Amino acid sequence: MKVFNLERDLPTVSEAGKKLAQIIRENKSNEKVIKLIHGYGSSGVGGKIKISVQKSLRKRVNSGEIKAYIPGEAFSSLFGFDEQINKYKDLIRNDSDYKKGNDGITYIVF
């Protein structure tokens, strides 16, 4: 599984959104799933980039651009992602963050 660190260069929300679009565009025909590291905000309460990324991914699922996304925190709380986790667990179960409840990552399924 390819891993992309969206937060590495401390981008603005706008820059992160553009980078996310580029990552999806460049990988959707080659990968089944990728892991996106977006962080969870310096305060630990959910940063603007994380919120923006997940909002964008919801839109991309609805438009059919991606099949699904699974936020890392979905493994530790009830977020309504049980169906996606069960459906795609074979694609992500070998990842080091699988079932760890990492708020700073999201899996994107193509």
GROMACS elastic network, one bead per residue, 0.5 to 0.9 nm:
[ bonds ]
;  ai    aj funct       b0    kb
    1    31     6  0.77884   500
    1    32     6  0.82442   500
    1    33     6  0.64433   500
    1    34     6  0.55693   500
    1    35     6  0.70197   500
    1    91     6  0.83014   500
    1    92     6  0.79715   500
    1    95     6  0.77446   500
    2    31     6  0.79797   500
    2    33     6  0.76700   500
    2    34     6  0.51233   500
    2    35     6  0.63189   500
    2    36     6  0.86343   500
    3    34     6  0.59168   500
    3    36     6  0.59362   500
    3    37     6  0.73524   500
    4     7     6  0.89836   500
    4    23     6  0.79374   500
    4    34     6  0.75788   500
    4    35     6  0.62761   500
    4    37     6  0.60342   500
    4    38     6  0.86329   500
    5     8     6  0.56188   500
    5     9     6  0.87045   500
    5    35     6  0.85252   500
    5    36     6  0.60670   500
    5    38     6  0.65036   500
    5    39     6  0.87809   500
    6     9     6  0.75633   500
    6    10     6  0.82079   500
    6    11     6  0.78895   500
    6    16     6  0.64430   500
    6    19     6  0.72121   500
    6    20     6  0.73790   500
    6    36     6  0.67016   500
    6    37     6  0.56748   500
    6    38     6  0.51491   500
    6    39     6  0.81397   500
    6    49     6  0.89707   500
    7    10     6  0.52494   500
    7    11     6  0.64248   500
    7    16     6  0.75786   500
    7    37     6  0.67218   500
    7    38     6  0.51449   500
    7    39     6  0.63331   500
    7    49     6  0.82445   500
    8    11     6  0.77685   500
    8    37     6  0.86187   500
    8    38     6  0.84294   500
   10    16     6  0.86920   500
   11    14     6  0.77390   500
   11    15     6  0.54854   500
   11    16     6  0.56614   500
   11    49     6  0.85929   500
   12    15     6  0.51160   500
   12    16     6  0.60878   500
   12    17     6  0.85359   500
   12    48     6  0.89452   500
   12    49     6  0.76644   500
   13    16     6  0.50805   500
   13    17     6  0.61437   500
   13    18     6  0.87512   500
   13    48     6  0.66744   500
   13    49     6  0.52586   500
   13    50     6  0.89398   500
   13    52     6  0.70633   500
   13    53     6  0.87333   500
   14    17     6  0.50901   500
   14    18     6  0.63924   500
   14    19     6  0.87022   500
   14    49     6  0.86357   500
   14    52     6  0.89713   500
   15    18     6  0.51791   500
   15    19     6  0.62012   500
   15    20     6  0.85950   500
   16    19     6  0.50184   500
   16    20     6  0.60330   500
   16    21     6  0.86150   500
   16    38     6  0.86583   500
   16    49     6  0.68166   500
   16    52     6  0.86292   500
   16    53     6  0.79759   500
   17    20     6  0.50563   500
   17    21     6  0.62723   500
   17    22     6  0.86768   500
   17    49     6  0.80421   500
   17    52     6  0.74028   500
   17    53     6  0.68525   500
   17    56     6  0.79676   500
   18    21     6  0.51599   500
   18    22     6  0.62942   500
   18    23     6  0.87048   500
   19    22     6  0.50198   500
   19    23     6  0.61217   500
   19    24     6  0.86365   500
   20    23     6  0.50631   500
   20    24     6  0.62005   500
   20    25     6  0.85239   500
   20    36     6  0.87385   500
   20    53     6  0.75513   500
   20    56     6  0.88683   500
   21    24     6  0.52537   500
   21    25     6  0.60712   500
   21    26     6  0.85870   500
   22    25     6  0.50726   500
   22    26     6  0.60398   500
   22    27     6  0.85115   500
   23    26     6  0.52972   500
   23    27     6  0.60935   500
   23    28     6  0.83069   500
   24    27     6  0.53146   500
   24    28     6  0.56254   500
   24    65     6  0.87359   500
   24    66     6  0.83292   500
   24   108     6  0.86313   500
   24   110     6  0.87580   500
   25    28     6  0.59390   500
   25    29     6  0.81017   500
   26    29     6  0.74068   500
   26    30     6  0.79407   500
   27    30     6  0.52114   500
   27    31     6  0.57092   500
   27    32     6  0.86635   500
   27    33     6  0.88726   500
   27    34     6  0.82489   500
   27   110     6  0.84974   500
   28    31     6  0.58048   500
   28    32     6  0.73977   500
   28    33     6  0.84119   500
   28    65     6  0.84600   500
   28    66     6  0.76279   500
   28   109     6  0.84836   500
   28   110     6  0.56163   500
   29    32     6  0.81873   500
   29   110     6  0.78163   500
   30   110     6  0.89142   500
   31    34     6  0.69284   500
   31   109     6  0.82965   500
   31   110     6  0.68597   500
   32    91     6  0.75400   500
   32   108     6  0.84024   500
   32   109     6  0.58440   500
   32   110     6  0.51089   500
   33    88     6  0.89843   500
   33    91     6  0.67857   500
   33    92     6  0.76764   500
   33   107     6  0.66941   500
   33   108     6  0.54682   500
   33   110     6  0.59293   500
   34    92     6  0.88428   500
   34   106     6  0.84760   500
   34   107     6  0.57435   500
   34   108     6  0.53792   500
   34   109     6  0.67626   500
   34   110     6  0.84323   500
   35    92     6  0.88815   500
   35    95     6  0.88674   500
   35   105     6  0.68055   500
   35   106     6  0.58993   500
   35   108     6  0.63581   500
   36   104     6  0.84818   500
   36   105     6  0.55073   500
   36   106     6  0.52497   500
   36   107     6  0.61168   500
   36   108     6  0.73290   500
   37   104     6  0.59304   500
   37   106     6  0.66775   500
   37   107     6  0.88551   500
   38    41     6  0.87655   500
   38    47     6  0.89478   500
   38    49     6  0.67184   500
   38    50     6  0.58091   500
   38    53     6  0.78361   500
   38   103     6  0.88776   500
   38   104     6  0.54949   500
   38   105     6  0.57722   500
   38   106     6  0.76293   500
   39    42     6  0.81894   500
   39    44     6  0.88129   500
   39    46     6  0.82141   500
   39    47     6  0.73571   500
   39    49     6  0.77074   500
   39    50     6  0.65103   500
   39   103     6  0.71314   500
   39   105     6  0.65109   500
   40    43     6  0.80095   500
   40    44     6  0.57826   500
   40    45     6  0.67050   500
   40    47     6  0.50108   500
   40    48     6  0.82087   500
   40    49     6  0.78104   500
   40    50     6  0.59123   500
   40    51     6  0.86404   500
   40   102     6  0.89735   500
   40   103     6  0.58742   500
   40   105     6  0.81232   500
   41    44     6  0.51545   500
   41    45     6  0.61830   500
   41    46     6  0.50537   500
   41    48     6  0.70432   500
   41    49     6  0.77441   500
   41    50     6  0.75361   500
   41   104     6  0.82590   500
   42    45     6  0.77567   500
   42    46     6  0.82292   500
   42    47     6  0.70238   500
   43    46     6  0.75221   500
   43    47     6  0.76980   500
   44    47     6  0.74712   500
   44   103     6  0.88179   500
   46    49     6  0.83823   500
   46    50     6  0.64990   500
   46    51     6  0.69669   500
   46   103     6  0.80171   500
   46   104     6  0.86168   500
   47    50     6  0.54202   500
   47    51     6  0.64111   500
   47    52     6  0.86833   500
   48    51     6  0.51512   500
   48    52     6  0.60228   500
   48    53     6  0.84963   500
   49    52     6  0.50196   500
   49    53     6  0.59357   500
   49    54     6  0.85374   500
   50    53     6  0.51202   500
   50    54     6  0.62065   500
   50    55     6  0.85608   500
   50   103     6  0.87509   500
   50   104     6  0.74449   500
   50   105     6  0.85037   500
   50   106     6  0.89709   500
   51    54     6  0.53500   500
   51    55     6  0.61625   500
   51    56     6  0.86153   500
   52    55     6  0.51166   500
   52    56     6  0.61083   500
   52    57     6  0.85758   500
   53    56     6  0.51232   500
   53    57     6  0.61252   500
   53    58     6  0.86958   500
   53   106     6  0.89247   500
   54    58     6  0.61918   500
   54    59     6  0.87191   500
   54    69     6  0.83224   500
   54    71     6  0.78910   500
   54   106     6  0.82347   500
   55    58     6  0.52298   500
   55    59     6  0.65447   500
   55    60     6  0.88032   500
   56    59     6  0.52046   500
   56    60     6  0.62502   500
   56    61     6  0.87768   500
   57    61     6  0.61552   500
   57    62     6  0.85715   500
   57    66     6  0.78716   500
   57    68     6  0.79665   500
   57    69     6  0.67787   500
   57   108     6  0.81499   500
   58    61     6  0.52092   500
   58    62     6  0.62946   500
   58    63     6  0.87110   500
   58    68     6  0.82041   500
   58    69     6  0.78522   500
   59    62     6  0.50701   500
   59    63     6  0.61573   500
   59    64     6  0.85798   500
   59    65     6  0.86285   500
   60    63     6  0.50936   500
   60    64     6  0.60707   500
   60    65     6  0.50629   500
   60    66     6  0.57561   500
   60    67     6  0.82821   500
   60    68     6  0.84665   500
   61    64     6  0.50801   500
   61    65     6  0.60194   500
   61    66     6  0.51279   500
   61    67     6  0.57224   500
   61    68     6  0.57777   500
   61    69     6  0.77633   500
   62    65     6  0.77708   500
   62    66     6  0.83675   500
   62    67     6  0.87778   500
   63    66     6  0.78985   500
   64    67     6  0.64340   500
   64    68     6  0.89677   500
   65   110     6  0.78351   500
   66    69     6  0.78549   500
   66   108     6  0.74000   500
   66   109     6  0.62355   500
   67   108     6  0.79469   500
   67   109     6  0.54937   500
   67   110     6  0.51381   500
   68    84     6  0.70098   500
   68    88     6  0.89635   500
   68   107     6  0.83561   500
   68   108     6  0.61483   500
   68   109     6  0.50450   500
   68   110     6  0.70326   500
   69    81     6  0.86617   500
   69    84     6  0.76705   500
   69   106     6  0.67457   500
   69   107     6  0.54512   500
   69   109     6  0.57509   500
   69   110     6  0.88116   500
   70    73     6  0.83996   500
   70    74     6  0.67723   500
   70    75     6  0.88368   500
   70    81     6  0.66257   500
   70    84     6  0.69245   500
   70    85     6  0.70044   500
   70   105     6  0.87953   500
   70   106     6  0.55647   500
   70   107     6  0.50444   500
   70   108     6  0.66091   500
   70   109     6  0.81473   500
   71    74     6  0.54491   500
   71    75     6  0.80058   500
   71    79     6  0.88681   500
   71    81     6  0.82238   500
   71   101     6  0.84767   500
   71   102     6  0.81177   500
   71   103     6  0.70998   500
   71   104     6  0.82683   500
   71   105     6  0.63131   500
   71   107     6  0.62962   500
   71   108     6  0.86811   500
   72    75     6  0.61794   500
   72    76     6  0.80858   500
   72    97     6  0.75303   500
   72    98     6  0.77781   500
   72    99     6  0.76962   500
   72   100     6  0.73555   500
   72   101     6  0.51033   500
   72   103     6  0.51752   500
   72   104     6  0.67819   500
   72   105     6  0.52184   500
   72   106     6  0.53000   500
   72   107     6  0.73368   500
   73    76     6  0.55080   500
   73    77     6  0.64383   500
   73    78     6  0.87820   500
   73    79     6  0.80067   500
   73    99     6  0.86124   500
   73   100     6  0.78892   500
   73   102     6  0.53971   500
   73   104     6  0.80573   500
   73   105     6  0.81048   500
   73   106     6  0.84454   500
   74    77     6  0.54646   500
   74    78     6  0.63554   500
   74    79     6  0.54762   500
   74    80     6  0.76031   500
   74    81     6  0.61975   500
   74    82     6  0.78445   500
   74    85     6  0.84738   500
   74    99     6  0.84159   500
   74   101     6  0.64864   500
   74   102     6  0.85910   500
   74   103     6  0.84121   500
   75    78     6  0.77756   500
   75    79     6  0.85110   500
   75    81     6  0.84357   500
   75    82     6  0.84432   500
   75    85     6  0.82957   500
   75    98     6  0.78005   500
   75    99     6  0.50441   500
   75   100     6  0.65369   500
   75   102     6  0.81074   500
   76    79     6  0.88186   500
   76    99     6  0.72106   500
   76   100     6  0.70771   500
   76   102     6  0.83418   500
   77    80     6  0.88811   500
   77   101     6  0.78451   500
   78    81     6  0.75480   500
   78    82     6  0.79826   500
   79    82     6  0.78528   500
   80    83     6  0.76157   500
   80    84     6  0.86856   500
   81    84     6  0.53032   500
   81    85     6  0.61237   500
   81    86     6  0.86542   500
   82    85     6  0.50667   500
   82    86     6  0.61154   500
   82    87     6  0.84695   500
   83    86     6  0.52614   500
   83    87     6  0.60340   500
   83    88     6  0.85848   500
   84    87     6  0.50307   500
   84    88     6  0.59686   500
   84    89     6  0.79473   500
   85    88     6  0.54419   500
   85    89     6  0.53533   500
   85    92     6  0.87168   500
   86    89     6  0.53845   500
   86    90     6  0.83524   500
   87    90     6  0.78684   500
   88    91     6  0.54914   500
   88    92     6  0.68567   500
   88    93     6  0.86670   500
   88   109     6  0.79636   500
   89    92     6  0.52195   500
   89    93     6  0.54371   500
   89    94     6  0.89501   500
   89    98     6  0.87276   500
   90    93     6  0.56248   500
   90    94     6  0.79651   500
   91    94     6  0.76231   500
   91    95     6  0.86767   500
   91   109     6  0.86905   500
   92    95     6  0.55321   500
   92    96     6  0.89577   500
   92    97     6  0.87367   500
   92    98     6  0.64948   500
   92   107     6  0.79564   500
   93    96     6  0.81718   500
   93    97     6  0.85697   500
   93    98     6  0.55764   500
   93    99     6  0.80709   500
   94    97     6  0.85408   500
   94    98     6  0.70205   500
   95    98     6  0.53796   500
   96    99     6  0.86433   500
   96   100     6  0.81733   500
   97   100     6  0.53015   500
   97   101     6  0.74679   500
   97   102     6  0.65999   500
   97   105     6  0.82847   500
   98   101     6  0.77242   500
   98   102     6  0.85046   500
   99   102     6  0.81347   500
  101   104     6  0.89081   500
  101   105     6  0.89889   500
  102   105     6  0.60534   500
  102   106     6  0.85124   500
  103   106     6  0.79823   500
